Amino acid sequence: MAYGNILVTTEGSIGLVQLNRPKVLNALSSALMIELGDATEAMDRDSAIHVLSFTAAARVFSAGADIDR
């Protein structure tokens, strides 16, 4: 599935989810949270995934809530 706010990949049995809103320091919007839920549920259903790792594409992991939305 294609996402607009996160990047999702796998490396063997590791699922990788990267927050990808660098212009707003990965602020957590409603859309990003929905995508995180969808991606983690999909990986949870995949019996080949044993580890889930979260990273971010910015100077910080997340600035917190996106109060502009």
C-alpha positions as CSV (number, residue, x, y, z in Angstrom):
1,M,0.0,0.0,0.0
2,A,1.2,3.5,-0.8
3,Y,1.2,6.1,2.1
4,G,1.6,9.8,2.0
5,N,3.1,10.4,5.5
6,I,5.2,7.3,6.2
7,L,7.5,5.0,4.3
8,V,7.1,1.3,4.9
9,T,9.6,-1.4,3.9
10,T,10.8,-4.8,5.1
11,E,14.2,-6.3,5.5
12,G,13.8,-10.0,6.0
13,S,11.7,-10.4,9.1
14,I,12.0,-6.7,10.2
15,G,9.3,-4.3,9.3
16,L,10.5,-0.7,9.0
17,V,8.2,2.3,9.4
18,Q,9.7,5.7,8.8
19,L,7.8,9.0,9.6
20,N,8.2,11.1,6.5
21,R,7.0,14.6,7.1
22,P,10.4,16.3,7.4
23,K,9.1,19.9,6.6
24,V,7.1,19.8,9.8
25,L,9.6,17.8,11.8
26,N,7.3,14.7,11.6
27,A,4.5,16.4,13.5
28,L,1.8,13.8,14.2
29,S,-1.3,14.7,12.2
30,S,-4.5,12.7,12.1
31,A,-3.6,11.4,8.6
32,L,-0.1,10.2,9.8
33,M,-1.7,8.4,12.8
34,I,-4.2,6.6,10.6
35,E,-1.4,5.5,8.3
36,L,0.7,4.3,11.3
37,G,-2.3,2.3,12.5
38,D,-2.9,0.8,9.0
39,A,0.8,-0.1,8.5
40,T,1.3,-1.7,12.0
41,E,-1.9,-3.7,11.6
42,A,-0.8,-5.0,8.2
43,M,2.6,-6.0,9.6
44,D,1.0,-7.6,12.6
45,R,-1.0,-9.8,10.2
46,D,2.2,-10.8,8.3
47,S,3.6,-13.9,9.9
48,A,7.0,-13.2,8.3
49,I,7.5,-10.0,10.3
50,H,8.9,-10.6,13.7
51,V,10.2,-7.1,14.6
52,L,8.8,-3.6,13.9
53,S,11.1,-0.6,14.0
54,F,10.1,3.0,13.8
55,T,12.4,5.7,12.5
56,A,12.0,9.3,11.2
57,A,13.2,11.3,8.2
58,A,14.2,14.5,9.9
59,R,16.5,16.0,12.5
60,V,14.1,14.8,15.2
61,F,11.9,11.8,15.6
62,S,8.7,13.9,16.0
63,A,7.9,17.4,17.1
64,G,4.7,16.2,18.7
65,A,1.2,17.0,17.7
66,D,0.5,18.9,14.5
67,I,-1.4,21.8,15.9
68,D,-1.9,23.5,12.5
69,R,-4.4,20.9,11.4
